[in-house]
Amino acid sequence: MDDDRLERLLRGYRLPDVSPDLDDRVLSGGVAIMTRARTRATVQDVGWALLHQLGFGYLAWFVDLVTSADAEYRVVFL
Amino acid sequence: MIRGESGAFADLYRKYRARLHQYALSLIRSRTEAEDVVHDVFLGLAKQTSAGRSPREPSAYLYVSIRNRCLDRMRRRPELPLDDLDLDLVVAAPGDEERIELRRLLNRALLALPAEQREAVVLRTWHDLEFAAIAAMQGTSINTALARYQYGLSKLRKELGVHGR
């Protein structure tokens, strides 16, 4: 059997089928992950839009105030 | 893939599932573990895509991930003896008498090849990968990948030649 004939013979074989169980596991798992991500992104977008409508500027000011002000710590000996 | 696009994910899975499953099977030589690897790789891809980190070349990402996960599993368990394996890396179409007759012999000969040679033969013959891509995956030179393919073919020819018409 020469090289060409062997390669032709090999290429004529098909790949084994994938089990339907694997299809189900991958597709349902993948779709669930992506749906969760989409929901999370939507909730986040809505949340920011809502905050903006309700006064995002005030919130930003408040966050800035909390993070930039020096905290005062005091140890009380009992 | 666009972030969160489950249709594109399903299309990508359907396009590559048979090839990646066979590739995993050829590396790890266990049907259950090959399916688990394919499952884990695609769910890993779904997570990355959902986080906005889609790979630029999904096919390269999938092949490399399959290889890495298989090698990782193989390091953690002893290799199964050839006699215990009952796997088909390739199947013959119904009515193709010549290939049906040689199928069992070919599968056994493929599974008996050294791992790197088997990988080169599988990727070149049934996945149409260039030798440069095979070399990159195996972390070797193109010449070495080519030699592994040729050695592999030569061993298959010996096994099948006796029986081939």
gemmi code that builds the backbone of each chain (N, CA, C; Angstrom):
import gemmi

chains = {
    "A": [
        ("MET", (0.847, -1.192, 0.000), (0.000, 0.000, 0.000), (0.886, 1.247, 0.000)),
        ("ASP", (0.769, 2.108, -1.049), (1.628, 3.309, -1.090), (1.012, 4.451, -0.270)),
        ("ASP", (1.814, 5.550, -0.155), (1.400, 6.680, 0.690), (0.066, 7.281, 0.266)),
        ("ASP", (-0.065, 7.538, -1.049), (-1.292, 8.179, -1.538), (-2.515, 7.328, -1.235)),
        ("ARG", (-2.361, 6.053, -1.491), (-3.505, 5.159, -1.264), (-3.861, 5.115, 0.225)),
        ("LEU", (-2.832, 5.080, 1.060), (-3.083, 5.048, 2.498), (-3.787, 6.344, 2.949)),
        ("GLU", (-3.299, 7.480, 2.473), (-3.912, 8.754, 2.888), (-5.351, 8.849, 2.399)),
        ("ARG", (-5.582, 8.381, 1.171), (-6.968, 8.392, 0.647), (-7.857, 7.488, 1.487)),
        ("LEU", (-7.303, 6.333, 1.829), (-8.067, 5.382, 2.645), (-8.435, 6.004, 3.994)),
        ("LEU", (-7.446, 6.639, 4.645), (-7.674, 7.220, 5.968), (-8.692, 8.359, 5.902)),
        ("ARG", (-8.532, 9.228, 4.903), (-9.422, 10.388, 4.810), (-10.861, 9.985, 4.510)),
        ("GLY", (-11.052, 8.800, 4.022), (-12.412, 8.320, 3.728), (-13.187, 7.913, 4.974)),
        ("TYR", (-12.488, 7.815, 6.086), (-13.185, 7.479, 7.338), (-13.829, 8.726, 7.916)),
        ("ARG", (-14.930, 8.540, 8.639), (-15.620, 9.661, 9.285), (-15.240, 9.732, 10.758)),
        ("LEU", (-15.533, 10.870, 11.372), (-15.305, 11.008, 12.812), (-16.481, 10.375, 13.556)),
        ("PRO", (-16.218, 9.817, 14.723), (-17.333, 9.222, 15.479), (-18.332, 10.298, 15.921)),
        ("ASP", (-19.595, 9.894, 16.023), (-20.633, 10.846, 16.453), (-20.446, 11.219, 17.917)),
        ("VAL", (-20.880, 12.413, 18.222), (-20.857, 12.873, 19.618), (-22.179, 12.462, 20.263)),
        ("SER", (-22.124, 12.051, 21.518), (-23.358, 11.574, 22.153), (-24.340, 12.729, 22.371)),
        ("PRO", (-25.638, 12.455, 22.231), (-26.649, 13.502, 22.464), (-26.576, 14.042, 23.885)),
        ("ASP", (-26.120, 13.204, 24.809), (-25.998, 13.645, 26.199), (-24.979, 14.788, 26.323)),
        ("LEU", (-23.865, 14.653, 25.584), (-22.850, 15.719, 25.615), (-23.420, 17.004, 25.005)),
        ("ASP", (-24.139, 16.853, 23.888), (-24.779, 18.028, 23.270), (-25.655, 18.752, 24.289)),
        ("ASP", (-26.492, 17.981, 24.978), (-27.410, 18.585, 25.959), (-26.641, 19.308, 27.059)),
        ("ARG", (-25.616, 18.627, 27.577), (-24.853, 19.202, 28.706), (-24.175, 20.511, 28.304)),
        ("VAL", (-23.533, 20.491, 27.122), (-22.782, 21.681, 26.701), (-23.738, 22.824, 26.346)),
        ("LEU", (-24.764, 22.502, 25.552), (-25.644, 23.583, 25.097), (-26.444, 24.177, 26.244)),
        ("SER", (-26.987, 23.320, 27.119), (-27.775, 23.880, 28.226), (-26.869, 24.637, 29.195)),
        ("GLY", (-25.680, 24.090, 29.458), (-24.737, 24.761, 30.369), (-24.275, 26.100, 29.809)),
        ("GLY", (-23.908, 26.109, 28.527), (-23.407, 27.332, 27.895), (-24.480, 28.406, 27.824)),
        ("VAL", (-25.685, 27.988, 27.430), (-26.781, 28.961, 27.325), (-27.113, 29.527, 28.707)),
        ("ALA", (-27.074, 28.666, 29.742), (-27.367, 29.142, 31.106), (-26.331, 30.186, 31.547)),
        ("ILE", (-25.070, 29.919, 31.254), (-24.007, 30.873, 31.629), (-24.227, 32.211, 30.923)),
        ("MET", (-24.534, 32.133, 29.634), (-24.702, 33.375, 28.875), (-25.970, 34.115, 29.263)),
        ("THR", (-27.019, 33.379, 29.587), (-28.258, 34.034, 30.013), (-28.039, 34.762, 31.336)),
        ("ARG", (-27.321, 34.089, 32.257), (-27.032, 34.729, 33.549), (-26.230, 36.020, 33.335)),
        ("ALA", (-25.238, 35.930, 32.419), (-24.394, 37.106, 32.161), (-25.220, 38.247, 31.569)),
        ("ARG", (-26.126, 37.870, 30.652), (-26.961, 38.895, 30.004), (-27.880, 39.551, 31.042)),
        ("THR", (-28.457, 38.714, 31.913), (-29.351, 39.240, 32.954), (-28.582, 40.173, 33.881)),
        ("ARG", (-27.364, 39.728, 34.263), (-26.541, 40.540, 35.161), (-26.230, 41.904, 34.516)),
        ("ALA", (-25.873, 41.859, 33.230), (-25.527, 43.102, 32.529), (-26.745, 44.013, 32.428)),
        ("THR", (-27.922, 43.411, 32.166), (-29.141, 44.212, 32.042), (-29.485, 44.870, 33.377)),
        ("VAL", (-29.415, 44.069, 34.450), (-29.724, 44.602, 35.781), (-28.763, 45.735, 36.127)),
        ("GLN", (-27.502, 45.540, 35.789), (-26.487, 46.560, 36.066), (-26.795, 47.864, 35.310)),
        ("ASP", (-27.137, 47.692, 34.022), (-27.449, 48.875, 33.199), (-28.659, 49.618, 33.763)),
        ("VAL", (-29.689, 48.844, 34.108), (-30.911, 49.462, 34.638), (-30.597, 50.159, 35.963)),
        ("GLY", (-29.792, 49.505, 36.789), (-29.423, 50.055, 38.093), (-28.713, 51.398, 37.964)),
        ("TRP", (-27.741, 51.446, 37.028), (-27.009, 52.701, 36.830), (-27.926, 53.786, 36.290)),
        ("ALA", (-28.796, 53.387, 35.349), (-29.717, 54.375, 34.764), (-30.630, 54.942, 35.846)),
        ("LEU", (-31.092, 54.054, 36.720), (-31.987, 54.460, 37.801), (-31.267, 55.402, 38.767)),
        ("LEU", (-30.033, 55.023, 39.108), (-29.249, 55.863, 40.022), (-29.024, 57.245, 39.423)),
        ("HIS", (-28.775, 57.244, 38.123), (-28.551, 58.510, 37.439), (-29.797, 59.390, 37.522)),
        ("GLN", (-30.952, 58.734, 37.256), (-32.227, 59.464, 37.298), (-32.507, 59.998, 38.703)),
        ("LEU", (-32.122, 59.207, 39.689), (-32.438, 59.587, 41.070), (-31.383, 60.516, 41.682)),
        ("GLY", (-30.385, 60.819, 40.919), (-29.349, 61.717, 41.430), (-28.020, 61.031, 41.580)),
        ("PHE", (-27.502, 60.554, 40.491), (-26.199, 59.881, 40.519), (-25.096, 60.835, 40.998)),
        ("GLY", (-25.254, 62.118, 40.660), (-24.259, 63.106, 41.066), (-24.145, 63.176, 42.587)),
        ("TYR", (-25.248, 63.125, 43.254), (-25.244, 63.157, 44.721), (-24.526, 61.931, 45.288)),
        ("LEU", (-24.828, 60.781, 44.683), (-24.180, 59.537, 45.144), (-22.673, 59.606, 44.939)),
        ("ALA", (-22.280, 60.112, 43.773), (-20.844, 60.215, 43.476), (-20.170, 61.135, 44.496)),
        ("TRP", (-20.854, 62.216, 44.806), (-20.306, 63.157, 45.791), (-20.147, 62.468, 47.155)),
        ("PHE", (-21.151, 61.681, 47.494), (-21.139, 61.000, 48.790), (-20.003, 59.962, 48.855)),
        ("VAL", (-19.887, 59.193, 47.769), (-18.810, 58.180, 47.716), (-17.454, 58.854, 47.813)),
        ("ASP", (-17.308, 59.981, 47.133), (-16.057, 60.730, 47.153), (-15.750, 61.239, 48.565)),
        ("LEU", (-16.777, 61.720, 49.212), (-16.622, 62.256, 50.568), (-16.142, 61.176, 51.533)),
        ("VAL", (-16.760, 60.003, 51.421), (-16.423, 58.906, 52.326), (-14.998, 58.421, 52.091)),
        ("THR", (-14.619, 58.320, 50.822), (-13.305, 57.738, 50.531), (-12.163, 58.736, 50.712)),
        ("SER", (-12.461, 60.034, 50.578), (-11.356, 61.004, 50.672), (-11.165, 61.560, 52.083)),
        ("ALA", (-12.198, 61.470, 52.908), (-12.069, 62.024, 54.269), (-11.206, 61.103, 55.129)),
        ("ASP", (-10.328, 61.707, 55.927), (-9.492, 60.898, 56.819), (-10.354, 60.301, 57.925)),
        ("ALA", (-10.147, 59.074, 58.137), (-10.933, 58.432, 59.194), (-10.281, 58.699, 60.539)),
        ("GLU", (-11.078, 58.817, 61.500), (-10.552, 59.033, 62.860), (-10.694, 57.746, 63.645)),
        ("TYR", (-9.581, 57.265, 64.143), (-9.635, 56.035, 64.928), (-9.216, 56.354, 66.347)),
        ("ARG", (-9.866, 55.787, 67.252), (-9.560, 56.048, 68.650), (-9.654, 54.737, 69.411)),
        ("VAL", (-8.648, 54.482, 70.211), (-8.683, 53.257, 71.016), (-9.068, 53.647, 72.442)),
        ("VAL", (-10.074, 53.029, 72.933), (-10.532, 53.343, 74.283), (-10.117, 52.209, 75.209)),
        ("PHE", (-9.306, 52.557, 76.191), (-8.901, 51.535, 77.153), (-9.948, 51.438, 78.246)),
        ("LEU", (-10.433, 50.292, 78.456), (-11.457, 50.112, 79.486), (-10.813, 49.700, 80.801)),
    ],
    "B": [
        ("MET", (-17.226, 36.164, 18.799), (-18.566, 36.084, 19.383), (-18.903, 37.356, 20.141)),
        ("ILE", (-20.106, 37.808, 20.003), (-20.522, 38.992, 20.734), (-20.909, 38.545, 22.141)),
        ("ARG", (-20.652, 39.433, 23.081), (-20.908, 39.127, 24.483), (-22.353, 38.646, 24.684)),
        ("GLY", (-22.496, 37.518, 25.344), (-23.834, 37.033, 25.665), (-24.567, 36.415, 24.495)),
        ("GLU", (-23.894, 36.158, 23.400), (-24.606, 35.656, 22.231), (-24.636, 34.130, 22.250)),
        ("SER", (-25.734, 33.586, 22.762), (-25.795, 32.136, 22.921), (-25.967, 31.407, 21.589)),
        ("GLY", (-26.564, 32.071, 20.593), (-26.706, 31.445, 19.277), (-25.350, 31.180, 18.634)),
        ("ALA", (-24.458, 32.142, 18.757), (-23.110, 31.982, 18.187), (-22.365, 30.870, 18.911)),
        ("PHE", (-22.607, 30.774, 20.219), (-21.972, 29.711, 21.003), (-22.440, 28.334, 20.510)),
        ("ALA", (-23.739, 28.195, 20.306), (-24.291, 26.915, 19.837), (-23.741, 26.565, 18.449)),
        ("ASP", (-23.641, 27.574, 17.586), (-23.098, 27.338, 16.235), (-21.651, 26.876, 16.305)),
        ("LEU", (-20.886, 27.544, 17.166), (-19.471, 27.186, 17.307), (-19.334, 25.757, 17.841)),
        ("TYR", (-20.163, 25.419, 18.793), (-20.129, 24.056, 19.356), (-20.447, 23.021, 18.272)),
        ("ARG", (-21.510, 23.275, 17.519), (-21.909, 22.308, 16.487), (-20.837, 22.170, 15.405)),
        ("LYS", (-20.143, 23.264, 15.139), (-19.107, 23.239, 14.095), (-17.900, 22.399, 14.536)),
        ("TYR", (-17.539, 22.505, 15.798), (-16.283, 21.880, 16.240), (-16.450, 20.635, 17.092)),
        ("ARG", (-17.675, 20.299, 17.493), (-17.840, 19.237, 18.493), (-17.237, 17.897, 18.055)),
        ("ALA", (-17.521, 17.469, 16.802), (-17.050, 16.147, 16.379), (-15.520, 16.108, 16.314)),
        ("ARG", (-14.931, 17.182, 15.771), (-13.473, 17.223, 15.648), (-12.792, 17.264, 17.022)),
        ("LEU", (-13.314, 18.118, 17.893), (-12.677, 18.250, 19.210), (-12.882, 16.996, 20.047)),
        ("HIS", (-14.037, 16.370, 19.868), (-14.298, 15.131, 20.597), (-13.326, 14.045, 20.139)),
        ("GLN", (-13.129, 13.943, 18.834), (-12.190, 12.938, 18.330), (-10.767, 13.249, 18.768)),
        ("TYR", (-10.426, 14.541, 18.750), (-9.077, 14.938, 19.163), (-8.850, 14.572, 20.640)),
        ("ALA", (-9.818, 14.907, 21.481), (-9.706, 14.579, 22.906), (-9.623, 13.064, 23.100)),
        ("LEU", (-10.442, 12.347, 22.337), (-10.455, 10.883, 22.424), (-9.088, 10.300, 22.037)),
        ("SER", (-8.473, 10.891, 21.012), (-7.181, 10.378, 20.552), (-6.077, 10.658, 21.579)),
        ("LEU", (-6.236, 11.724, 22.342), (-5.208, 12.045, 23.337), (-5.405, 11.240, 24.616)),
        ("ILE", (-6.626, 11.230, 25.100), (-6.862, 10.713, 26.448), (-7.312, 9.243, 26.450)),
        ("ARG", (-7.777, 8.789, 25.309), (-8.157, 7.390, 25.081), (-9.191, 6.878, 26.089)),
        ("SER", (-10.138, 7.738, 26.418), (-11.249, 7.345, 27.287), (-12.467, 8.150, 26.853)),
        ("ARG", (-13.550, 7.437, 26.532), (-14.735, 8.104, 25.996), (-15.315, 9.092, 27.018)),
        ("THR", (-15.454, 8.631, 28.260), (-16.058, 9.471, 29.303), (-15.225, 10.719, 29.547)),
        ("GLU", (-13.919, 10.515, 29.669), (-13.052, 11.665, 29.961), (-12.994, 12.634, 28.780)),
        ("ALA", (-13.023, 12.093, 27.562), (-13.007, 12.972, 26.382), (-14.258, 13.855, 26.377)),
        ("GLU", (-15.388, 13.269, 26.707), (-16.631, 14.066, 26.743), (-16.558, 15.123, 27.837)),
        ("ASP", (-16.005, 14.740, 28.987), (-15.884, 15.714, 30.086), (-14.981, 16.882, 29.691)),
        ("VAL", (-13.897, 16.559, 28.984), (-12.960, 17.608, 28.562), (-13.644, 18.570, 27.584)),
        ("VAL", (-14.352, 18.010, 26.602), (-15.045, 18.868, 25.624), (-16.071, 19.749, 26.346)),
        ("HIS", (-16.789, 19.146, 27.265), (-17.780, 19.884, 28.058), (-17.118, 21.041, 28.810)),
        ("ASP", (-16.046, 20.742, 29.526), (-15.378, 21.761, 30.340), (-14.803, 22.893, 29.478)),
        ("VAL", (-14.245, 22.520, 28.329), (-13.638, 23.537, 27.456), (-14.702, 24.496, 26.917)),
        ("PHE", (-15.832, 23.951, 26.476), (-16.871, 24.830, 25.934), (-17.506, 25.689, 27.023)),
        ("LEU", (-17.679, 25.141, 28.218), (-18.245, 25.975, 29.287), (-17.241, 27.043, 29.717)),
        ("GLY", (-15.953, 26.700, 29.665), (-14.913, 27.706, 29.944), (-14.988, 28.839, 28.920)),
        ("LEU", (-15.212, 28.469, 27.663), (-15.338, 29.479, 26.603), (-16.574, 30.360, 26.847)),
        ("ALA", (-17.671, 29.728, 27.252), (-18.904, 30.494, 27.522), (-18.665, 31.502, 28.650)),
        ("LYS", (-17.936, 31.076, 29.680), (-17.662, 31.984, 30.803), (-16.795, 33.157, 30.349)),
        ("GLN", (-15.765, 32.838, 29.569), (-14.869, 33.900, 29.086), (-15.623, 34.896, 28.221)),
        ("THR", (-16.455, 34.354, 27.322), (-17.203, 35.215, 26.409), (-18.173, 36.103, 27.190)),
        ("SER", (-18.812, 35.514, 28.201), (-19.761, 36.281, 29.016), (-19.070, 37.395, 29.779)),
        ("ALA", (-17.800, 37.173, 30.095), (-17.053, 38.193, 30.834), (-16.423, 39.209, 29.884)),
        ("GLY", (-16.756, 39.110, 28.597), (-16.231, 40.054, 27.609), (-14.801, 39.764, 27.202)),
        ("ARG", (-14.367, 38.506, 27.409), (-12.985, 38.151, 27.041), (-12.981, 37.048, 25.990)),
        ("SER", (-13.662, 37.269, 24.893), (-13.707, 36.265, 23.820), (-12.333, 36.085, 23.205)),
        ("PRO", (-11.918, 34.840, 22.956), (-10.622, 34.654, 22.293), (-10.680, 35.171, 20.859)),
        ("ARG", (-9.541, 35.701, 20.389), (-9.521, 36.261, 19.039), (-9.666, 35.168, 17.983)),
        ("GLU", (-9.057, 34.000, 18.272), (-9.179, 32.877, 17.342), (-9.808, 31.705, 18.085)),
        ("PRO", (-11.125, 31.593, 18.026), (-11.801, 30.556, 18.815), (-11.295, 29.137, 18.521)),
        ("SER", (-10.999, 28.829, 17.245), (-10.593, 27.451, 16.937), (-9.250, 27.127, 17.596)),
        ("ALA", (-8.305, 28.075, 17.525), (-7.000, 27.850, 18.164), (-7.175, 27.714, 19.672)),
        ("TYR", (-8.011, 28.563, 20.232), (-8.283, 28.509, 21.676), (-8.847, 27.129, 22.051)),
        ("LEU", (-9.797, 26.636, 21.241), (-10.446, 25.365, 21.561), (-9.454, 24.199, 21.486)),
        ("TYR", (-8.651, 24.167, 20.417), (-7.692, 23.066, 20.267), (-6.667, 23.064, 21.409)),
        ("VAL", (-6.145, 24.247, 21.706), (-5.117, 24.319, 22.758), (-5.726, 23.952, 24.119)),
        ("SER", (-6.949, 24.417, 24.359), (-7.600, 24.100, 25.640), (-7.849, 22.597, 25.779)),
        ("ILE", (-8.303, 21.979, 24.688), (-8.543, 20.530, 24.721), (-7.232, 19.812, 25.052)),
        ("ARG", (-6.177, 20.209, 24.370), (-4.879, 19.552, 24.575), (-4.414, 19.716, 26.019)),
        ("ASN", (-4.457, 20.949, 26.520), (-3.968, 21.198, 27.882), (-4.768, 20.422, 28.923)),
        ("ARG", (-6.079, 20.414, 28.759), (-6.907, 19.701, 29.747), (-6.680, 18.195, 29.694)),
        ("CYS", (-6.496, 17.676, 28.474), (-6.240, 16.228, 28.346), (-4.897, 15.880, 28.998)),
        ("LEU", (-3.864, 16.677, 28.693), (-2.545, 16.389, 29.259), (-2.593, 16.475, 30.781)),
        ("ASP", (-3.350, 17.433, 31.282), (-3.470, 17.602, 32.725), (-4.121, 16.355, 33.357)),
        ("ARG", (-5.165, 15.863, 32.732), (-5.830, 14.662, 33.268), (-4.924, 13.439, 33.162)),
        ("MET", (-4.189, 13.361, 32.043), (-3.333, 12.190, 31.837), (-2.193, 12.135, 32.838)),
        ("ARG", (-1.748, 13.320, 33.279), (-0.679, 13.359, 34.282), (-1.167, 12.819, 35.623)),
        ("ARG", (-2.484, 12.930, 35.847), (-3.020, 12.571, 37.161), (-3.505, 11.131, 37.251)),
        ("ARG", (-3.436, 10.382, 36.146), (-3.877, 8.989, 36.241), (-3.000, 8.086, 35.368)),
        ("PRO", (-2.893, 6.811, 35.763), (-2.036, 5.922, 34.965), (-2.647, 5.673, 33.584)),
        ("GLU", (-1.767, 5.435, 32.604), (-2.243, 5.186, 31.249), (-2.952, 3.830, 31.176)),
        ("LEU", (-4.070, 3.798, 30.458), (-4.821, 2.543, 30.356), (-4.106, 1.592, 29.393)),
        ("PRO", (-4.035, 0.305, 29.748), (-3.406, -0.648, 28.826), (-4.199, -0.734, 27.515)),
        ("LEU", (-3.465, -0.939, 26.428), (-4.092, -0.964, 25.104), (-5.212, -2.005, 25.022)),
        ("ASP", (-5.009, -3.137, 25.683), (-6.005, -4.214, 25.606), (-7.335, -3.828, 26.255)),
        ("ASP", (-7.278, -2.844, 27.183), (-8.508, -2.436, 27.872), (-9.299, -1.384, 27.091)),
        ("LEU", (-8.721, -0.913, 25.995), (-9.378, 0.162, 25.250), (-10.372, -0.407, 24.244)),
        ("ASP", (-11.549, 0.195, 24.243), (-12.538, -0.180, 23.250), (-13.100, 1.114, 22.654)),
        ("LEU", (-12.303, 1.702, 21.780), (-12.631, 3.025, 21.251), (-12.560, 3.026, 19.742)),
        ("ASP", (-13.364, 3.881, 19.145), (-13.249, 4.117, 17.713), (-12.869, 5.575, 17.491)),
        ("LEU", (-11.677, 5.805, 16.971), (-11.290, 7.178, 16.628), (-11.863, 7.570, 15.275)),
        ("VAL", (-12.144, 6.550, 14.464), (-12.780, 6.796, 13.155), (-13.825, 5.718, 12.904)),
        ("VAL", (-14.809, 6.064, 12.094), (-15.838, 5.083, 11.731), (-16.005, 5.076, 10.216)),
        ("ALA", (-16.458, 3.943, 9.694), (-16.641, 3.826, 8.247), (-18.109, 4.067, 7.902)),
        ("ALA", (-18.320, 4.666, 6.736), (-19.695, 4.909, 6.287), (-20.348, 3.572, 5.939)),
        ("PRO", (-21.649, 3.443, 6.193), (-22.338, 2.194, 5.844), (-22.194, 1.901, 4.347)),
        ("GLY", (-21.907, 0.661, 4.023), (-21.775, 0.266, 2.620), (-20.347, 0.341, 2.103)),
        ("ASP", (-19.471, 0.988, 2.850), (-18.070, 1.108, 2.434), (-17.326, -0.130, 2.952)),
        ("GLU", (-17.433, -1.201, 2.170), (-16.980, -2.512, 2.653), (-15.484, -2.543, 3.001)),
        ("GLU", (-14.671, -1.918, 2.143), (-13.221, -1.962, 2.389), (-12.877, -1.319, 3.733)),
        ("ARG", (-13.456, -0.148, 3.958), (-13.150, 0.560, 5.213), (-13.783, -0.122, 6.425)),
        ("ILE", (-14.949, -0.687, 6.222), (-15.597, -1.402, 7.336), (-14.708, -2.577, 7.759)),
        ("GLU", (-14.150, -3.249, 6.753), (-13.318, -4.425, 7.028), (-12.046, -4.048, 7.797)),
        ("LEU", (-11.491, -2.866, 7.469), (-10.218, -2.453, 8.083), (-10.395, -1.602, 9.344)),
        ("ARG", (-11.643, -1.232, 9.630), (-11.902, -0.268, 10.705), (-11.305, -0.683, 12.049)),
        ("ARG", (-11.587, -1.902, 12.447), (-11.113, -2.353, 13.767), (-9.579, -2.340, 13.846)),
        ("LEU", (-8.985, -2.824, 12.742), (-7.516, -2.879, 12.677), (-6.917, -1.472, 12.717)),
        ("LEU", (-7.533, -0.563, 11.972), (-7.035, 0.817, 11.915), (-7.159, 1.489, 13.280)),
        ("ASN", (-8.304, 1.328, 13.921), (-8.486, 1.954, 15.235), (-7.472, 1.433, 16.238)),
        ("ARG", (-7.234, 0.154, 16.178), (-6.264, -0.435, 17.108), (-4.845, 0.078, 16.819)),
        ("ALA", (-4.527, 0.158, 15.525), (-3.196, 0.645, 15.136), (-3.018, 2.113, 15.527)),
        ("LEU", (-4.076, 2.903, 15.356), (-4.003, 4.321, 15.752), (-3.770, 4.457, 17.252)),
        ("LEU", (-4.529, 3.697, 18.024), (-4.411, 3.787, 19.485), (-3.058, 3.291, 19.976)),
        ("ALA", (-2.421, 2.421, 19.175), (-1.117, 1.881, 19.586), (0.045, 2.800, 19.230)),
        ("LEU", (-0.205, 3.813, 18.406), (0.887, 4.725, 18.028), (1.367, 5.523, 19.239)),
        ("PRO", (2.646, 5.908, 19.252), (3.103, 6.844, 20.299), (2.250, 8.120, 20.242)),
        ("ALA", (2.014, 8.724, 21.408), (1.052, 9.833, 21.508), (1.298, 10.956, 20.500)),
        ("GLU", (2.572, 11.390, 20.360), (2.842, 12.527, 19.468), (2.573, 12.166, 18.005)),
        ("GLN", (2.885, 10.913, 17.641), (2.642, 10.487, 16.261), (1.143, 10.380, 15.997)),
        ("ARG", (0.425, 9.826, 16.965), (-1.033, 9.698, 16.821), (-1.660, 11.084, 16.676)),
        ("GLU", (-1.195, 12.011, 17.497), (-1.740, 13.382, 17.442), (-1.482, 14.012, 16.070)),
        ("ALA", (-0.264, 13.851, 15.560), (0.068, 14.439, 14.253), (-0.780, 13.820, 13.146)),
        ("VAL", (-0.957, 12.507, 13.191), (-1.750, 11.825, 12.153), (-3.214, 12.270, 12.224)),
        ("VAL", (-3.760, 12.325, 13.428), (-5.173, 12.707, 13.592), (-5.400, 14.153, 13.129)),
        ("LEU", (-4.536, 15.061, 13.581), (-4.747, 16.480, 13.259), (-4.542, 16.770, 11.780)),
        ("ARG", (-3.600, 16.063, 11.166), (-3.334, 16.301, 9.751), (-4.406, 15.635, 8.877)),
        ("THR", (-4.757, 14.413, 9.207), (-5.630, 13.633, 8.328), (-7.100, 14.040, 8.442)),
        ("TRP", (-7.604, 14.169, 9.664), (-9.050, 14.395, 9.818), (-9.404, 15.822, 10.209)),
        ("HIS", (-8.397, 16.640, 10.542), (-8.694, 18.024, 10.934), (-8.105, 19.024, 9.949)),
        ("ASP", (-7.331, 18.495, 8.989), (-6.725, 19.340, 7.946), (-5.868, 20.477, 8.500)),
        ("LEU", (-5.227, 20.267, 9.622), (-4.353, 21.308, 10.174), (-3.025, 21.293, 9.428)),
        ("GLU", (-2.464, 22.478, 9.243), (-1.140, 22.594, 8.617), (-0.092, 22.068, 9.599)),
        ("PHE", (1.063, 21.662, 9.064), (2.130, 21.168, 9.947), (2.626, 22.274, 10.884)),
        ("ALA", (2.548, 23.530, 10.407), (2.970, 24.651, 11.269), (2.070, 24.727, 12.504)),
        ("ALA", (0.769, 24.518, 12.303), (-0.174, 24.579, 13.428), (0.043, 23.392, 14.369)),
        ("ILE", (0.286, 22.215, 13.792), (0.531, 21.022, 14.619), (1.814, 21.220, 15.429)),
        ("ALA", (2.839, 21.761, 14.761), (4.120, 22.004, 15.445), (3.933, 22.990, 16.591)),
        ("ALA", (3.148, 24.035, 16.341), (2.919, 25.045, 17.386), (2.209, 24.404, 18.586)),
        ("MET", (1.250, 23.547, 18.308), (0.520, 22.908, 19.412), (1.415, 21.964, 20.198)),
        ("GLN", (2.278, 21.252, 19.465), (3.148, 20.276, 20.137), (4.398, 20.943, 20.723)),
        ("GLY", (4.565, 22.215, 20.440), (5.735, 22.936, 20.946), (7.018, 22.405, 20.346)),
        ("THR", (6.979, 22.151, 19.037), (8.158, 21.596, 18.369), (8.337, 22.268, 17.004)),
        ("SER", (9.319, 21.790, 16.231), (9.546, 22.399, 14.914), (8.610, 21.758, 13.878)),
        ("ILE", (8.480, 22.445, 12.752), (7.640, 21.911, 11.677), (8.207, 20.581, 11.188)),
        ("ASN", (9.528, 20.495, 11.084), (10.157, 19.256, 10.616), (9.856, 18.079, 11.542)),
        ("THR", (9.865, 18.361, 12.840), (9.576, 17.278, 13.793), (8.116, 16.836, 13.668)),
        ("ALA", (7.224, 17.820, 13.520), (5.805, 17.472, 13.363), (5.601, 16.633, 12.104)),
        ("LEU", (6.287, 17.038, 11.027), (6.192, 16.305, 9.762), (6.738, 14.880, 9.930)),
        ("ALA", (7.877, 14.777, 10.623), (8.478, 13.453, 10.837), (7.553, 12.563, 11.668)),
        ("ARG", (6.922, 13.151, 12.678), (6.007, 12.366, 13.523), (4.834, 11.836, 12.689)),
        ("TYR", (4.344, 12.695, 11.810), (3.247, 12.281, 10.923), (3.694, 11.132, 10.023)),
        ("GLN", (4.885, 11.286, 9.449), (5.363, 10.258, 8.514), (5.673, 8.939, 9.220)),
        ("TYR", (6.260, 9.027, 10.409), (6.507, 7.793, 11.174), (5.185, 7.106, 11.504)),
        ("GLY", (4.212, 7.937, 11.903), (2.891, 7.395, 12.242), (2.254, 6.697, 11.052)),
        ("LEU", (2.305, 7.378, 9.899), (1.723, 6.781, 8.692), (2.433, 5.488, 8.334)),
        ("SER", (3.739, 5.511, 8.489), (4.519, 4.319, 8.135), (4.104, 3.119, 8.997)),
        ("LYS", (3.866, 3.375, 10.283), (3.428, 2.274, 11.158), (2.020, 1.807, 10.786)),
        ("LEU", (1.166, 2.745, 10.449), (-0.191, 2.357, 10.037), (-0.137, 1.538, 8.749)),
        ("ARG", (0.751, 1.974, 7.838), (0.871, 1.251, 6.562), (1.294, -0.195, 6.803)),
        ("LYS", (2.229, -0.367, 7.738), (2.682, -1.724, 8.058), (1.526, -2.570, 8.576)),
        ("GLU", (0.740, -1.956, 9.472), (-0.384, -2.688, 10.058), (-1.461, -3.018, 9.045)),
        ("LEU", (-1.758, -2.030, 8.199), (-2.859, -2.211, 7.254), (-2.419, -2.859, 5.951)),
        ("GLY", (-1.143, -2.667, 5.607), (-0.645, -3.112, 4.308), (-0.811, -4.596, 4.102)),
        ("VAL", (-0.630, -5.324, 5.153), (-0.737, -6.777, 5.075), (-2.141, -7.169, 4.688)),
        ("HIS", (-3.092, -6.350, 5.219), (-4.489, -6.692, 4.977), (-5.088, -5.949, 3.790)),
        ("GLY", (-4.414, -4.800, 3.404), (-4.966, -4.002, 2.302), (-4.819, -4.722, 0.976)),
        ("ARG", (-5.802, -4.446, 0.109), (-5.754, -5.091, -1.194), (-4.897, -4.260, -2.143)),
    ],
}
model = gemmi.Model(1)
for chain_id, residues in chains.items():
    chain = gemmi.Chain(chain_id)
    for i, (resn, *xyz) in enumerate(residues, 1):
        res = gemmi.Residue()
        res.name, res.seqid = resn, gemmi.SeqId(i, " ")
        for name, pos in zip(("N", "CA", "C"), xyz):
            atom = gemmi.Atom()
            atom.name, atom.element = name, gemmi.Element(name[0])
            atom.pos, atom.b_iso = gemmi.Position(*pos), 0.0
            res.add_atom(atom)
        chain.add_residue(res)
    model.add_chain(chain)
structure = gemmi.Structure()
structure.add_model(model)
structure.setup_entities()
